[in-house]
Amino acid sequence: MNEAIQQEDHEEIDWFAILQVMADNLRLLVLAPLTAGLLALAYTYTQPHIYTAMTTFFPPQQQQSAATMMLQSMGALAGISGGSIGGATNPGEKYVTFLRSARISDFVIERLKLQERYKVENIEDARKELADRLTIMNRKDGLIAVTVDETDPQFAATLANTMVAALGSALNNFAVTEAQQRRMFFERQLEETKENLGKAERALKASGVSGSTYKIAPFSAVEQGAKLNAAVAAQEIKLASMRGYLMESAPEFKQAMLELSALRSQLSGLGNEERSSKGGDSDYISKYRSYKYYETMFELFAKQYEIARLDESREGATIQVLDVAKPPTKRSSAKRGQIALVTAVGVGILLLIFVFMRAKLSKFATNPYAVARFDGLRAAVRRAFDK
């Protein structure tokens, strides 16, 4: 019974001790947080307001191309158009990367004279200042949002809209859509094949045509070989393209390899037959075969080039702006009252911890047993260092 009363008295004494410590430091616990809050409030008046402007837009949409249906008649070239673009899982990320690129940043810096505005000496610092004020997000709804934080609401809107305009300008100089890349690919192939076709045609004309050449009538056999050669070349181009977005263990890649192997077997068999029947006119036959090969390749690439041009004119790289950035009327930075309150509460908590720790240390200093243990610990540390 007496122990219970003593324990209750001890608990009450502890609570009274806590209240006593707070009462002893009441002026510090009240005036210091209040002063800190007032100073924080005064500081906010020295800082400029931050305004946030945002624009959202749809990136260029990749439509279902006409080539999907027409390629079925093109033999081995049917799969080339699915090149490296087909592996893109999220096309919007590509445009986010463009917006963060140095090319876009430099365009905006020069157009809006950001070096002078941010008072920096070189373009690298201007890019960093611009990046600190920009937030670019590829949203789940398919829109890309460009958010700008600036002290001037009008300039915040101007900067956000200029970023989108810079992207549109850059897209006019880059092939970024599926149709544009296909068109550029087949344009290069077409130019190379056209040049080779011209050389083969001149070589064929220079070889002359003899009567015995007409007698052996190589045209059907040579045409078949030329078409097989063209099919093999097209299949090799297709495989090279597929390596950009498929693993070699993928079923589609293995199927393409089997098709290439079958074409090569057919070509090898045809070559053996031709070698067994070669005569004095083999030079003409070889040149004719080369001519028909490039002629077939030229026809295939020309058709693909026209298909890509048609798809490119249909889809384009048009940015559709949903919401144009407008000057915000409300600041987006933290409210002055909130800053002052958070500062006052934070300082108050820190001071509470400080006064209780100070009281604990004061009590510790008056305890002979604790002082003796502390002196022993200090002596042990000193002996360790003396060694």
Secondary structure, 3 states (H helix, E strand, C coil): CHHHHHHHHHHHHHHHHHHHHHHHCHHHHHHHHHHHHHHHHHHHHHCCCCEEEEEEEECCCCCCCCHHHHHHHCHHHHHHHHCHHHHCCCHHHHHHHHHCCHHHHHHHHHHHCHHHHHCCCCHHHHHHHHHHHEEEEECCCCCEEEEEEECCHHHHHHHHHHHHHHHHHHHCCCCCCHHHHHHHHHHHHHHHHHHHHHHHHHHHHHHCCCHHHHHHCCHHHHHHHHHHHHHHHHHHHHHHHHCCCCCCCCHHHHHHHHHHHHHHHHHHHHHHHHHHCCCCCHHHHHHHHHHHHHHHHHHHHHHHHHHHHHHHHHHCCCCEEEECCCCCCCCCCCCHHHHHHHHHHHHHHHHHHHHHHHHHHHHHHCCHHHHHHHHHHHHHHHHHHHC
